[in-house]
Amino acid sequence: MRTLTLYLVLASLLQAQPVPGVIAPKGWFDLKGTAAQSWIFGASFSGPNLVVGVTGGNRTEIVVLNSEDFEEIARWRLPKLPQLLGAASSRIFAGYPANGNGYRVCAFELDGASHGDCLSLDGQPEAFVSIARKPVAVASDRLWELDFTQKTANSRPLSILISEGPLLAAVVGENLVRADAVSLQAAILDTRTGSESPLTLNSPGLASNRLSRGSHEALASHVIAGRRDEIWLVRGRYNSFTGLLVDKISTQGKYLGTVTPQVPRFPELKRSPAAGSLIGNPTGHMGTRLIAGAAGRFVLIDPVVRRCAWFDDSGF
């Protein structure tokens, strides 16, 4: 898998910049019942439920939470840590590399029941989405329609190659949006007609970041389906003291505005770097490496301390 690196900008560099549409979290919670050494390796929404993958101590678990109150409704064990975790069409998908360039995708119900045999793919996907209520695996140059009843994974080439950095993908309305996290080269596929075209993802802030970013710096960390036909693009560069920057862009490529979800700060999260490490948390802000969005919810996830902060879509 290609590695996505997020860059934290010192607050002093951005103090003079205006902060658009600041949104405070509605609440936060810690993932319960996990060992101290456990960490969150993935998160995704499956309908109204938040699916979280947790691993540590030779144990890998899936935790399913109700997005209304984030109460746990299911917890079960995976046989081994997957390379890719996703949820679509009220199912949970775990992806594993196979021999050569192959890949294996296994499906589970929300309660952990296996959905038949795993499917073999002739390539490596980077996301799972739901199109017309059917699960689909997505890569930079193709998609696979997953049918666990017929035990088939039909491969379909895509006309626009997204190839430089990690792939970001989301289904927005009736459209599949794919974007390169580093360059923000993007394409939009009309799932009703099958036609695909280039898509411009830009904003005043992104235009500025393009001029000053490093050669491998990700312009975006996540692409999320917003309300109606809105794309919510989370910028890779942000300031913990002011918050994340989320650009709202239409499926026609029109910039609609920017909002700033606050990054919560907790005294108990402050820590000095461990011995031999330069990484600590002197400010106590949550990490935001994982973000899940859907069902009217936007959730920041700190994978190390397993703390989650959630927003509803009223501020967006």
N, C-alpha and C positions, 0 to 999 in steps of 0.2 A: 504494500500500500504506500502511496505517496504521503509524505509527512507534511502536515500543515503547521506552520509556525505563526503564532500570534505575537504581535509586538505591543508592549506596554509603553505608552508615552508619558514622560514625567509631567506632573501637573504644572510645573512652572513654565513649561513650553506652551501651554494652552490657556493660561489664565486670562489672557486678553481676548480670547475668542468667545463669541456669544454661545450660549448653550440652548439649543432649541428644545421645546416641548418636553420638559423634564417629567418623568413618570415615576412615582414611588411604587415599590412592590406592595401587593395586597397582603402578603404574608410570607412566611418561610417555615421550613421544616427540615429535620434531619432524618435520613433514611434509617429506620429502626432495625435493631436486631442483627447488625453486621459486626464482624470482628474489627478490632482496632486497625488491623493492617489491610482491611479490605478497601477497594477503590471501585469507582463506577467507570465502566468501560464503554457504555453506550446508553442512549435514551431515545425514545420515539413515542409518538402518540399512535394508539390504535383506537380509532373512533373517539369516545369520550374518556378513554383510559390512558394513563401514562405508564409506559413500559420501561423499566430500568434494569440494566445488566450490572451485576456486582460480582467481583471476584476477589479472592484472597484466601490464604491458608489452604491451598489445594481444593478450593470449593468455588464453583461458579453458579450463581443463582439468577433467576429472573424474578423481579418483583413487579407486580401490577397494582397500580394505584388508581382510585377513582379521582378524576380531575375536579370534581365538585368540592371535595374536602380533603383530598389527597390521603385518604385512609387506605390502608393496604387491603386488597381483596383477594390476592393470590400470591403465593411464593413457592417456587419449585426449582429443582436443580437441573442444570445442563450437564451432560457428560463431560464436556470440555469447553475451554474458552474459545468462542468463535472469533474470527477475524473481522466479521461484519455482523452487526445486529440491526434489525429494523422491524417495523410493524406496518401492516397494511391489510385492509379488508378483514379486520377483526382477527387477524392471526399474527403470530410472531415468527420471524425468520432469522435463522442463524446460518452464516456463510463460512465455509471452510475451504482452504486451498486443497486441491487434489493433485494427483500425479501430473507432472508436466505443467501445462498451462491451464489445466482444467480446474473446475470449482464445483463444490457440492453445497446445495442449499437444502436445509431441513426446515420444516414448518411445524408449528405447535399451536394448539388452541390456547386461549388465555389461561386456562387452568393447568396447562402443562401437558395435556394429552397430545401425543405425537400424531401428526396428520399424514400417516402413511410413510412410504419410503422417501428418502432424500432424492432430489433431482440433480442430475449432472449437467453442468454448463460447459460450453466450449470456450470459456473466457472468464475474466474476473470482473464482477460487478462492483460498483462503489456506492450503490444506494438501492433501497427497496421503496417502491411507491405503490399506490393503488390507482389504476386507471379503469374507469367504468366498473368499479367495485371488484376488479380482478388484480391480483398481485403481479407486479412487474419488477424485474431486476434491471438496473440501468448502469451502463458503462459510458466511456467517452465516445465510443463509435457505434454502439448498438444497444438494443434492449432485448430482454428475454421475457416472454409471456409464460408465467408459471402456472401449470395446471396439475395439481397434485392428485386430482381424481383420475385423469387420463395418464398421469405420470409422464408428462411432456414439458419441455422447456423450449419453446419455439423461438429461435433467434431471428431478430429483425434488424438489419443494418440501418443506421441513421445517416442522413446525407451530410450533416455538419459535424466535423471532428472537433471535440473539445479535449485538448491534449497537453497543455503546458503544466498546470498545477492540479491539485486535488479537485475532484468533481463535486460540485454542489448541485442538488436536484430537489425539485418540489413540484407537485401538481397544483396548479393555481386555476381554479375553475375547471374548464375543459382542456387545459393546456399543460403540457409537460415542459418545465423550464429547466435547462441545464446550463451551468456556468462554470468557468474556470476560476478557482479562487484567487489565483495570482494575477492574471491579466484581466479578468472579468469578460473575456470573450464568452458570448452566450448565444443560445439558440432556443427557440420556442416551437414546440410540436403541437399542432392542433390534433387532438386525439380523435376527433370526429371525422376529419377528412384525411388525416395522415400526412398533411403538408407541413414542412418544416422551414423556418426562415431564421435569419440572424436576428438577434435582439440586442438593443443597446441598453446597458445598465449604467446609468451615470447620475451624478448629482454634483452640486457645487463642491461639497466636501470631498467626494471621490476624485473630482478633477484636480483638486489641490494635492491629495495624497498621491496621485499618479506622478506628479512632478517631483515629489520629495522621497518616494519610497525606495527601499533597497531593491536589488534585482530579483530577489526571491521572496520579498515580503508579500504576504497575502493581502490583497485589497479587501477581501470579504472572508468572513469565517462561516457564515450560514446564509442560506436562502430559504425563506419560510413562506408558506401560503398564508396571506393575510385575508382581510375581509374582502368579499366579492372577488374582483379580479385584480387585487393588489398583490404585489410581490414585496415582502419585507426582507431587505438585504441588510445584514448585520456587518458593519465594517470591521476589518481585521485590526485596525488601529483605533485605540480608544484610551481614555483617561479614567482611571478608577475613581478619582475624586468627583468627576462630573457625570460619568456614566457611559454606557454603550451608546453608539450612534447607529440608529436603524433608519435607513432610507426607504421610503415608500415609493414604489415605481409601478406604473400600470403595465399590463401585458402588451401594450403598444409601445412601451419604452418611455412613457412620459413621467418625468419626476413630479411627485405629488407632495413632497415634504419630508421632514426628518423629525424623529422623536428620540428622546434620550432616556431609556430605562436606567434608573439608578442602580449602581452596584452596591449592595448592602455591606456594611462594615460592622464587625463584631470584635470586641476586645479579646475574647477568648481565642480568636483565630490568629492573633499576633504571634509570630515565632521568629527566632533567630535562625540563620542558616545552620544546617546540620554540619558536623565535622567533615571537612573536605568538600563542602558544597558552597556555591555562591547564592543558592536559592533559599529565600526565607519569605516572611510576610510581615514586614515592619509596620504596615498600616492596618492590618486586620480585615482588608477587603476580601470578599469571596473571590475565588477563581471562577472564570466563566468559560472554560474550555468547551463545555458541553451546553448546548441550548436546544430545547425542544419547543415546538410551537404548533398548535392546532386546537380545535374545539374551543376557541375563544380564550385560550390560555397561552402564555409566553413564560417559559420556565428557564431560569439560569441554574446551572448545576456545577458545583465545585466537586470534581471527581475525587479529590484527595480526602477532604474532610466529610464528604457525602452530605453536604448541606445544599438545599434547594430553595430558591426564592421564586415566587410566582407573581405574575401580573395578569389581570384580565385585559380584554382588548378595548376597554372604554377610553383609555388615554391615547390609543393609536388612531 
